[in-house]
Amino acid sequence: MFKKVLIANRSEIALRIIRACKELGVATVAVHSEADSESLHVRFADEAVCIGPAASAESYLDPRRIIAAAEITGADAIHPGYGFLAENAEFAEMCLDSGIKFIGPTPDMIRQMGNKAKAKELMINAGVPVVPGSEGVLSNSDEGLKLAEEIGYPVILKAVSGGGGRGMRIVNNSEEFEMNYQMAQAEAQGAFGDPDMYLEKYILNPRHIEIQLMADQYGNAVYLGERECSIQRRHQKLLEESPSSVVDENLRRKMGAVSVEGALKIGYEGAGTIEFLLDSDHNFYFMEMNTRIQVEHPVTEMVSNQDLLKDQIRVAAGEKLGYTQENIRLEGHAIECRINAEDGERNFMPSPGEIKSFNVPGGPGIRVDTHAYGHYHIPPYYDSLVAKLITYGKTREEALARMNRALDEFIIEGIKTTIPFHKKLIAHPDFISGNFDTGFLDRVDLTK
Ligand code: MV4
């Protein structure tokens, strides 16, 4: 096992990693910007290093500062959390070159999955179903147009270096193909410095279902069920749950089995997630693979009774997984609401500032992952997640009832949060009945 892990992140996920390390008997090093001196991850880690000013580019996103902090403190591993450097292949490479274990898959794996056309090719070869479309990158718009005519409209153009909804364009007919292709390319070049595009059949109103994987370095891998992530706004997830009300045991076994086979075929190691689109006929298609621990991992922890962070750290240290698929029993239902410092009534405008009072809900079936506390100042420089409120129940109904009362108990004064939004969301008849897809929040107006 590692002796000392440096956490290259902030906020609730930094705390979550520290908690896992403490339970494993591993020492921890926090890094923080000048804006985060009062953050809880600094307090709870065994050591802390200030790595620079508030701007992420000069602190949490600067590989050299992070590696230097690890070398100075003698950390033998770095956990990147999510966001920041978590899926940066160059950073993972720098860790490797410095003799520090990057807690995640190899730099090559991260690089390949970062190229969405390459990722798709790998998955096709590993027997994972994908959306019909181009075989890799389009050479030019004519090739795309020809393929679109064959597949049939609508189609979607995606940036090879995109992901998470950036650099995409839906094309409804041949007349608008050329213009959309040019605009998508220009956008991709500007955002990612890479104009390469690929094309897919556009699936109308899909669900976003993802499979959680855990793999060790010895060819053992398991899936830990799915997460339903269709409740999102502008590609920002707001609520996740497990299981999904549209995934039955048969579909779960199928999606899980192809995901595990896919991961084993490509030699994946660590925690990973395969994102699928699920159409209205329950066909599923590979979309992207995330090579990090994700924000919404707690709902999987609740229903699988596994500690994903500890497992991720253990397998990174070279331990065997220690359990098989047969040992995994998925039980009950978990829901996570992302409590952001945003004004749900004002277009989710950021609302940083001092939290005047903070009361965390409790009682049966409640978990709160947060770095916030009374009189904590939410800095304006980073993402707006204040807390993850996770509820667990024997059934979805019980988890929802607990979420409803937990949202009432959660008092955050001084800033605007998404708590009022979530109260309305979980009261919506279509949410309650499970009748929703990725277009749900575009169609309903919950601000009323
Ligand atoms: C799609 C799609 C429909 N058809 N691809 C959005 C995020 C990026 N990872 C891919 N995305 C989509 N790809 C095909 N072929 C619809 C989306 C999509 C979406 C996917 C997941 C969650 C929310 C979404 C919202 C709008 C569009």
Boltz pocket constraint, residues with backbone or C-beta under 6 A from the ligand:
constraints:
  - pocket:
      binder: B
      contacts: [[A, 131], [A, 156], [A, 163], [A, 164], [A, 165], [A, 166], [A, 200], [A, 201], [A, 202], [A, 203], [A, 204], [A, 206], [A, 207], [A, 208], [A, 229], [A, 230], [A, 232], [A, 235], [A, 277], [A, 287], [A, 288], [A, 438], [A, 439]]
      max_distance: 6.0
